[in-house]
Amino acid sequence: MELSINSKSSHLNKTTYVNLRWIGIIGQFITINTVAFILKFEFNFITANLVVFLGVLSNIFLINFFKKNQLQENVSLIFLVIDILQLSFLLYLTGGTINPFSIFLIIPSIFASNSLSIKTNILLISLTISSIIILTFFHQELPSPLNEFIFNKYYYYSIPIALVVALIFLSFFALIFGSESKVRKDALDKIQEVISKEHELVSLGGQAAAAAHSLGTPLSTIKIISQDLYNNFRDNKDLKKDIELLISQVDRCNEILKKLSLNPEIEDDFIDKNISLQQYVKEIINSFEEISNKNFIINIEQNYNSFEITKSIEIVYGLRNFIGNANKFAKKNIYISITSDSENSSISIEDDGLGFPKDILTRIGEPYIKSLQSENNSRSGLGLGIFIGKTLLEKNKAKLLIRNSETRGGGEIKIEWSNKDLKNI
């Protein structure tokens, strides 16, 4: 699928990267010439300005010769390497790692960590660490009069060590954060895709129901007229067969239109009808009972406070995901309890299966998780489905508790709303 491919690809946004490079180049130019002409420090500022000019040329080349909005990974790697080498050469001219601006050397690698692959990031981190080590031992003096300071050797070597530690820590953090963000973005994209399809189906169903509703009256008229024709011409053998065919086809049309209707028993208000929480659950269970050999045991509290709420595709799909998971992993029974009082309403879904694996129980609700226990490797459906259901229900102001049931042995999902929130959905 196009969506999945795009979400897993590695690239840099060209506009963002080019703008950041311009900021870096302008900052380098201002710093070099401020130190040379205002502070009157002595260093090889001509060569330093030439290095900055090479950065300008590389950015112009990047703008004019790469027209796509997203830079592919190999192109991104080349220009990030150029950034690291350019800044390394500037630091070589101005004191190496004891230059206060040496912290900027780790920025290209960290910037790439959130967008590019692990392989590319390892190459950039390795290059940056190599540059730090080389600049520690090989560099020109700090610009005068800064070179008049005497640095203790412990301090002198602590700077590159600090730079390396900061680089590894920040790059690791960005890699993990970027990876989690991509996974979550992919899962959220799938939610949007699912909800869009559900809306399309509801829209299509509504149009079909509207067609059935609108065509019912003219078909009834046709049937009445055809019945009168039959009564008048029943003795005419030639016309009788045609009229009988006409009546049978009208009846057939009525049957087809009834199947298209969402609720053939009700002529008006057949779409977007408000229903109670109990009806929500019963509608979903009915759809599973037709295809499942499991027992659905429903318990409704005696003082159940029934009130109607707006029919929401998101709530229906969220509940269906959790009931579907219970149906999938239950051995025989699925227990569903519906409770409601003056303040809160809740739905509890339990099954008599094996429950959630302990090694993923604390991460339930995250997308794309999988148990490491060998006996649970074949058990799927614990990642994206629960993430989608949890996200959709929480979006509709629900609070969820996901754990292993203490009484049934399987998983337990408790979904709770305040009645005030539920009525305002």
C-alpha positions as MATLAB code, in Angstrom:
seq = 'MELSINSKSSHLNKTTYVNLRWIGIIGQFITINTVAFILKFEFNFITANLVVFLGVLSNIFLINFFKKNQLQENVSLIFLVIDILQLSFLLYLTGGTINPFSIFLIIPSIFASNSLSIKTNILLISLTISSIIILTFFHQELPSPLNEFIFNKYYYYSIPIALVVALIFLSFFALIFGSESKVRKDALDKIQEVISKEHELVSLGGQAAAAAHSLGTPLSTIKIISQDLYNNFRDNKDLKKDIELLISQVDRCNEILKKLSLNPEIEDDFIDKNISLQQYVKEIINSFEEISNKNFIINIEQNYNSFEITKSIEIVYGLRNFIGNANKFAKKNIYISITSDSENSSISIEDDGLGFPKDILTRIGEPYIKSLQSENNSRSGLGLGIFIGKTLLEKNKAKLLIRNSETRGGGEIKIEWSNKDLKNI';
ca = [
       0.000    0.000    0.000;
       1.239    3.509   -0.854;
       0.598    4.770    2.664;
       2.718    2.084    4.328;
       5.601    2.553    1.909;
       5.709    6.282    2.471;
       5.580    5.975    6.242;
       8.563    3.641    6.340;
      10.781    5.576    3.890;
      13.769    7.619    5.114;
      14.281   11.113    3.838;
      14.864   14.732    4.825;
      12.515   17.591    4.039;
      14.452   19.696    1.527;
      13.022   23.078    2.528;
      13.687   22.554    6.234;
      17.205   21.262    5.625;
      18.126   24.072    3.206;
      16.843   26.728    5.639;
      18.815   25.210    8.521;
      21.954   25.188    6.363;
      21.447   28.877    5.500;
      21.105   29.697    9.211;
      24.340   27.769    9.933;
      26.243   29.398    7.048;
      25.147   32.931    7.984;
      26.030   32.242   11.633;
      29.492   30.975   10.647;
      30.115   34.029    8.441;
      29.028   36.499   11.157;
      31.056   34.731   13.861;
      34.281   34.514   11.797;
      34.223   38.143   10.703;
      33.115   39.470   14.107;
      36.079   37.717   15.752;
      38.465   38.886   12.992;
      37.431   42.534   12.469;
      35.670   43.610   15.685;
      37.466   41.609   18.365;
      40.723   41.748   16.340;
      41.629   38.119   17.110;
      44.385   36.631   15.017;
      43.635   33.506   12.972;
      43.405   32.426    9.332;
      40.058   34.132    8.652;
      40.578   34.208    4.858;
      40.692   30.413    4.644;
      37.804   30.207    7.102;
      35.682   32.469    4.873;
      36.560   30.310    1.857;
      35.266   27.244    3.732;
      32.016   29.112    4.465;
      31.808   30.079    0.758;
      32.041   26.386   -0.158;
      29.052   25.824    2.120;
      27.158   28.527    0.196;
      27.968   26.809   -3.123;
      26.860   23.410   -1.829;
      23.535   24.877   -0.663;
      22.921   26.582   -4.020;
      23.711   23.265   -5.720;
      21.270   21.506   -3.411;
      18.502   24.006   -4.233;
      18.959   23.995   -8.024;
      19.843   20.394   -8.855;
      17.465   18.487   -6.538;
      13.897   19.439   -7.389;
      12.013   16.995   -5.157;
      10.585   18.192   -1.851;
      12.025   15.157   -0.046;
      15.744   14.368   -0.239;
      16.455   10.657   -0.632;
      18.653    9.012    1.976;
      21.807    8.764   -0.152;
      21.585   12.468   -1.094;
      20.931   13.431    2.531;
      23.963   11.415    3.626;
      26.267   13.180    1.131;
      25.262   16.695    2.222;
      25.344   15.850    5.932;
      28.868   14.508    5.456;
      29.757   17.804    3.742;
      28.340   19.704    6.749;
      30.397   17.670    9.222;
      33.617   18.042    7.184;
      33.069   21.778    6.631;
      32.525   22.473   10.320;
      35.445   20.187   11.235;
      37.756   22.209    8.985;
      36.558   25.489   10.516;
      37.256   24.074   13.993;
      40.690   22.890   12.810;
      41.492   26.496   11.876;
      40.220   27.871   15.217;
      41.446   25.674   18.051;
      39.830   22.285   17.557;
      37.584   20.849   20.262;
      38.504   23.554   22.817;
      36.785   26.092   20.571;
      33.488   27.007   22.335;
      31.626   26.415   19.061;
      32.732   22.773   18.829;
      29.329   21.729   20.247;
      27.856   22.462   16.808;
      29.798   19.534   15.357;
      27.299   17.032   16.757;
      24.225   18.801   15.300;
      24.191   17.206   11.779;
      24.180   13.681   13.234;
      21.455   14.481   15.741;
      19.384   16.249   13.071;
      19.557   13.119   10.889;
      18.719   10.694   13.706;
      15.012   11.452   13.640;
      14.580   11.017    9.880;
      17.162    8.652    8.396;
      17.857    4.941    8.827;
      20.004    3.414   11.568;
      22.701    2.457    9.044;
      23.033    6.054    7.824;
      23.041    7.374   11.381;
      25.828    4.994   12.399;
      27.932    6.280    9.492;
      27.325    9.913   10.472;
      27.982    9.264   14.171;
      31.200    7.401   13.328;
      32.369   10.269   11.109;
      31.558   12.830   13.808;
      33.398   10.873   16.522;
      36.406   10.463   14.203;
      36.409   14.221   13.558;
      36.269   14.956   17.303;
      39.219   12.625   17.989;
      41.325   14.095   15.146;
      40.526   17.697   16.173;
      41.551   16.897   19.749;
      45.134   16.153   18.669;
      45.506   18.067   15.393;
      44.423   21.690   15.102;
      45.742   25.212   14.879;
      45.908   27.481   17.898;
      42.850   29.202   19.285;
      42.510   32.732   17.870;
      44.577   35.225   19.876;
      44.226   36.293   22.624;
      42.247   33.150   23.568;
      45.377   31.024   23.128;
      46.904   32.813   26.119;
      44.750   30.641   28.391;
      46.429   27.565   29.815;
      44.113   24.546   29.787;
      44.598   21.727   32.253;
      45.035   18.423   30.384;
      42.068   16.895   32.225;
      39.860   19.732   31.057;
      41.412   19.567   27.586;
      40.467   15.902   27.127;
      37.156   16.124   28.960;
      35.660   18.330   26.218;
      35.901   15.751   23.407;
      34.719   13.016   25.786;
      31.710   15.157   26.713;
      31.012   15.791   23.018;
      31.105   12.072   22.202;
      28.862   11.172   25.144;
      26.374   13.915   24.223;
      26.409   12.799   20.589;
      25.706    9.149   21.414;
      23.052    9.958   24.008;
      21.159   12.515   21.912;
      21.395   10.428   18.733;
      20.095    7.340   20.550;
      17.253    9.369   22.028;
      16.362   10.849   18.624;
      16.542    7.413   16.945;
      14.182    5.826   19.475;
      11.837    8.808   19.483;
      11.819    8.964   15.678;
      11.164    5.243   15.366;
       8.258    5.393   17.819;
       6.869    8.473   16.065;
       6.934    6.713   12.684;
       5.179    3.648   14.103;
       2.546    5.784   15.812;
       2.056    7.908   12.688;
       1.598    4.756   10.608;
      -0.965    3.449   13.096;
      -2.823    6.778   13.211;
      -2.867    6.860    9.404;
      -4.490    3.428    9.475;
      -7.098    4.727   11.924;
      -7.926    7.560    9.535;
      -8.120    5.068    6.677;
     -10.439    2.768    8.648;
     -12.718    5.617    9.735;
     -12.829    7.004    6.183;
     -13.930    3.594    4.894;
     -16.552    3.334    7.638;
     -17.902    6.780    6.717;
     -17.995    5.753    3.047;
     -19.921    2.590    3.932;
     -22.387    4.508    6.092;
     -22.804    7.083    3.328;
     -23.346    4.336    0.774;
     -25.771    2.554    3.083;
     -27.611    5.819    3.651;
     -27.921    6.422   -0.075;
     -29.190    2.872   -0.587;
     -31.681    3.288    2.232;
     -32.781    6.645    0.830;
     -33.275    4.994   -2.565;
     -35.329    2.215   -0.965;
     -37.346    4.767    0.967;
     -37.980    6.969   -2.094;
     -38.835    4.132   -4.477;
     -41.231    2.446   -2.072;
     -44.174    4.754   -2.881;
     -44.002    4.549   -6.709;
     -43.557    0.768   -6.524;
     -46.614    0.500   -4.313;
     -48.534    2.535   -6.875;
     -47.324    0.282   -9.681;
     -48.375   -2.774   -7.678;
     -51.895   -1.409   -7.074;
     -52.355   -0.552  -10.741;
     -50.967   -3.905  -11.874;
     -53.323   -5.688   -9.451;
     -56.288   -3.771  -10.910;
     -55.154   -4.680  -14.414;
     -54.936   -8.312  -13.373;
     -58.487   -8.232  -11.957;
     -59.805   -6.648  -15.146;
     -57.943   -8.816  -17.624;
     -57.643  -12.170  -15.852;
     -59.772  -13.778  -18.530;
     -57.488  -12.554  -21.285;
     -54.889  -15.315  -21.633;
     -52.424  -13.146  -23.577;
     -52.453  -10.220  -21.127;
     -52.760  -12.329  -17.981;
     -49.226  -13.777  -18.285;
     -47.707  -10.333  -18.837;
     -49.556   -8.819  -15.884;
     -48.559  -11.724  -13.603;
     -44.928  -11.195  -14.640;
     -45.255   -7.479  -13.930;
     -46.657   -8.166  -10.423;
     -43.903  -10.708   -9.652;
     -41.192   -8.244  -10.736;
     -42.691   -5.485   -8.565;
     -42.622   -7.880   -5.575;
     -39.031   -8.760   -6.408;
     -38.080   -5.059   -6.524;
     -39.675   -4.569   -3.092;
     -37.646   -7.447   -1.642;
     -34.400   -6.046   -3.066;
     -35.142   -2.572   -1.696;
     -35.876   -4.026    1.744;
     -32.413   -5.626    1.765;
     -30.848   -2.277    0.850;
     -32.620   -0.507    3.682;
     -30.803   -0.276    7.034;
     -34.059   -1.027    8.815;
     -36.862   -2.216    6.507;
     -39.412   -2.061    9.329;
     -39.074    1.717    9.702;
     -39.810    4.054    6.842;
     -38.555    7.272    8.428;
     -35.505    8.157   10.516;
     -33.559    5.140    9.270;
     -30.111    6.734    9.431;
     -28.144    8.209   12.367;
     -30.693    7.085   14.921;
     -29.778    7.741   18.558;
     -29.462    4.521   20.564;
     -28.604    3.469   24.099;
     -25.289    1.941   25.188;
     -27.078   -1.390   25.574;
     -28.266   -1.217   21.942;
     -24.734   -0.358   20.819;
     -23.451   -3.570   22.332;
     -26.370   -5.730   21.159;
     -25.978   -4.557   17.547;
     -22.285   -5.486   17.594;
     -22.865   -8.846   19.311;
     -25.570   -9.736   16.770;
     -23.048   -9.273   13.953;
     -20.615  -11.672   15.671;
     -23.188  -14.315   16.661;
     -23.901  -15.011   12.994;
     -20.295  -16.095   12.362;
     -19.053  -17.191   15.803;
     -19.499  -20.423   17.759;
     -18.704  -18.684   21.072;
     -21.254  -17.843   23.774;
     -21.932  -14.163   24.440;
     -23.141  -13.723   28.004;
     -24.573  -10.242   28.649;
     -25.192   -8.915   32.134;
     -27.066   -5.641   32.587;
     -27.203   -4.117   36.049;
     -30.711   -4.035   37.511;
     -30.661   -0.286   38.171;
     -29.376    0.308   34.661;
     -29.891    3.973   33.724;
     -30.779    3.812   30.016;
     -30.551    6.933   27.868;
     -29.977    7.458   24.180;
     -26.734    8.806   22.750;
     -25.688    9.840   19.261;
     -24.711    6.910   17.077;
     -20.951    7.282   16.466;
     -18.937    5.291   13.942;
     -15.859    5.709   16.141;
     -17.548    4.217   19.223;
     -19.055    1.377   17.186;
     -15.694    0.529   15.611;
     -13.823    0.840   18.932;
     -16.254   -1.469   20.760;
     -16.304   -3.872   17.817;
     -12.490   -4.143   17.954;
     -12.490   -5.132   21.631;
     -15.456   -7.512   21.343;
     -13.814   -9.006   18.238;
     -10.569   -9.592   20.152;
     -12.491  -11.284   22.983;
     -14.279  -13.469   20.428;
     -10.964  -14.368   18.809;
      -9.105  -15.399   21.957;
     -11.946  -16.814   24.085;
     -12.137  -20.580   24.529;
     -15.901  -20.697   24.815;
     -17.461  -17.689   26.573;
     -17.352  -13.898   26.256;
     -18.755  -11.993   29.237;
     -20.058   -8.465   28.670;
     -21.370   -6.362   31.548;
     -23.117   -3.021   31.116;
     -23.551   -0.791   34.153;
     -24.896    2.715   34.530;
     -25.800    4.959   37.432;
     -26.567    8.639   37.830;
     -22.978    9.674   37.077;
     -21.121    7.017   35.057;
     -21.717    4.302   32.480;
     -19.337    1.469   31.695;
     -18.891   -1.640   29.566;
     -16.753   -4.553   30.748;
     -15.580   -7.139   28.192;
     -13.989  -10.380   29.485;
     -13.160  -13.743   27.957;
     -12.141  -17.168   29.255;
      -8.993  -17.387   27.113;
      -5.326  -17.255   28.112;
      -5.275  -13.500   28.729;
      -2.647  -10.974   27.704;
       0.999  -12.176   27.817;
       2.699  -10.761   30.894;
       5.686   -9.363   28.989;
       3.469   -7.005   26.956;
       0.806   -6.237   29.545;
       2.435   -2.924   30.531;
       2.626   -1.899   26.846;
      -0.939   -2.787   25.879;
      -2.352    0.070   23.827;
       0.832    0.725   21.867;
       0.792   -0.196   18.169;
       2.738   -3.142   16.714;
       3.743   -4.941   19.907;
       4.482   -8.666   20.030;
       5.125  -11.068   22.857;
       8.647  -12.454   23.197;
       7.402  -15.616   24.885;
       7.611  -18.560   22.501;
       4.179  -19.933   23.436;
       2.622  -16.578   22.536;
       4.374  -16.011   19.207;
       1.401  -17.293   17.252;
      -1.048  -15.022   19.053;
      -1.671  -11.938   16.965;
      -4.110   -9.031   17.203;
      -2.589   -7.570   20.387;
      -1.139   -4.470   18.753;
      -2.790   -2.370   16.100;
      -6.392   -3.459   16.787;
      -6.262   -2.498   20.465;
      -4.396    0.710   19.641;
      -7.111    1.700   17.152;
      -9.955    0.778   19.523;
      -8.319    2.557   22.474;
      -7.565    5.689   20.447;
     -11.079    5.932   18.989;
     -12.807    5.453   22.345;
     -10.489    7.835   24.215;
     -11.137   10.391   21.480;
     -14.804   10.046   22.474;
     -14.012   10.805   26.126;
     -13.837    7.208   27.381;
     -11.461    5.947   30.072;
     -10.018    2.474   29.498;
      -8.597   -0.141   31.848;
      -6.876   -3.078   30.114;
      -5.705   -6.021   32.210;
      -6.079   -9.763   32.760;
      -9.353  -10.777   34.391;
      -9.133  -12.004   37.974;
     -12.283  -14.136   37.653;
     -12.546  -15.309   34.017;
      -8.895  -16.097   33.300;
      -8.682  -14.183   30.029;
      -8.325  -10.522   29.127;
     -10.507   -7.776   30.546;
     -11.315   -4.411   28.976;
     -13.268   -1.882   31.022;
     -14.563    1.175   29.160;
     -16.095    3.952   31.236;
     -17.714    7.305   30.454;
     -19.217    9.977   32.616;
     -22.874   10.296   31.620;
     -22.365   13.990   30.963;
     -19.633   13.286   28.395;
     -21.572   10.395   26.851;
     -24.636   12.573   26.244;
     -22.524   15.287   24.610;
     -20.744   13.025   22.118;
];
